[in-house]
Amino acid sequence: MKRKGTKDLTLTQRRELENYLKAGLHKKRIAELLGVCLATVYNELARGKCTQKVYSYTDYWGENHYRQVTAYSADIAEYNYRLNQSSHGAPLKSGNDFTLVREIENRVINGKLSPCAALGRIKRENACNTSISKTTLYRYIRAGYIFTRITMQDVKLKKRHYQKATVKRPPKGTSIEKRPAGIAARDSFGHWEMDCILSKKYTKDTLLTFTERLTRFEIMFKMPNHKAETVVRYVNKLEKRFGKRFRQLFKSITVDNGVEFSDFKGLEKSIYGGKRTSVYYCHPYTSCERGSNERLNREIRRLIPKGTDLSIISDKRIKDVETWVNNYPREIFGYATSAEMFALQLQAI
């Protein structure tokens, strides 16, 4: 039983915990950095406990010797966590209606129907009181929950395997997991998403795009490359444009884990001194966490198709595309434009 006051860590936090342990930080300090109680850290250490072989010394004959040490593995901890969670399944949707189960088995075995066809026919005839979906039906058969007479081999269906991307290392800066929930709700102004649109293959020019989450207002720059220092330089340029109002207009920026956004300290540091904004990093391969930015990048691609050599696109053309995107009537705003919505927010400030 989980102790009161503890909570489960995410895979990103487990990666951070592993790095903190390798750095030799005290467990109490690790708990403070992760924002959890000390008991959670100890629970994690027990969950991810493993034995690792580390180098010890090289003898006179050049042979390497190793020793066994007890360590913490984020991968093992995540595997054990998922394994434990798999036993917490929801109650069966079929409940105690074994009439439905027996009727499906009878029609599959004796009637030579597929489980899907049997279930559909039962629903059409209103033969049973309980209703389940086709997906749930095959899940029950695959898991062997309540169907004892039919298996996946009987229905001749192959299980589909999905390879889901996992976190290999913690982000360079602050994870999106620590981003305030109000930003995701889109109920406040001044929270942006940033991305790069690459040029034609073997060319370096790049478009740097900013999208405001509430108004969907777009800002675009053409950069000579997509290096980290170049991105910081253009964010500095943007800060110069808005001056002291930058902190009010750019309260946070959400980016992906691309190398061009790796200098999070440079992105957050103001040219006037102090911190100018908060930068949050999405999970790897999760572009939906920057959904507005990805959506408007598609609009930009309508005028600048993929494979276009950006080096021959003038700054005036980039500005025209930006204007077109911001003046496009949007159904979400009652067919008002992003430029109009953005202007209303500026007036409020």
C-alpha positions, 0 to 999 in steps of 0.5 A: 500500500502506498504511504499517505502523502507520497505520489508517483513520479513521471519518467522525466522525474525518474531520469532527473533522480538518476542524474541527481544520484550520480551527481552525489546529491543528498536524498533530502536535496533531491526531494526538494528539487523534484518537489516531492516528499522524502518518502517518495524518493526512498520508494523510488529507490526501492522500485528502481534498485538494481545491481550494476558492474562498474570498473575497478582497476586494471592489473599488471597484465592489462586485464580490467577488473570490475565490481558489483554495486547497488544503484538506481535505474530509471528504466527499471523503476518505470518498468516496475511501476507500469507492471504494478499499475497493470493490476489496477484495471477497471471493473469488467463492463460486462459485469455479471452478465454471463449470458452475453459471454456464453452467447458470444462463445456459442455463436463463435464456436458453433455459428462460425462467426467472428466475435465482432459479427456475433456481438453485432448480431446480438445487439441487433436482436437485443438478445442481451441486456449488457452492451460492450464495444468491439474493442472491449470485446477483443481486449477481453478475449486477448486477456482471457478475462471471462471468455474460457472457450475462445482465444485469439488463436480461435479468431485468427487475429494478430495482436497489434504492437505499438512502439511508443517513444519514451524519454531517454534523458531529462530536458535541458531546462524546465519540463512541461510537467512543471508548467502551471495548469492555467497555461494549458487551459488557455485562459490567460494571455502571454503564453507562447509556443516556439518552433523552427521551420527548416529550409530546403535540404542542404540549405541552412536558412530557417524560419523561427515562429512564435504562436500566442496560445490564446489569440493564435497570433503569429510572429516570424523571423528568417534566420541564417541557420538553426543554431542555439545561439542564433535562436537566442539572438533573435529572441533578444531581437524580439525583446528589443522590439517590445521593450519593457512590455516583453515580460507582460507579453511573453510570460512563458514560451513552450518549445520542443527538445531540438538542439536549437532550443538547448540554451535555455539560460540564454532564452530566459535571460533578459538583455536588460538584466534578470529573467525575461520569461519562463521556458518549458520543454515538451516531452519528446515526440509529443508535438501535440503539446505545442498544438497551436504552433504546429497548426499554424506551421501548416498554414505557413506551408500553404504559402511556403511549401515544404522543400522551398529554399528559404534563402531566396525568400525575402524578408518582405515576403516573410512579413506578408506571410505573417500578415496573411496568417494573422488576418485569416478569419478563424471560426474559433473566434467567431471568424474574427482574426488573430490580429484583432484578438491580439490587439484587444489583449494589447489594449487591456494591458 
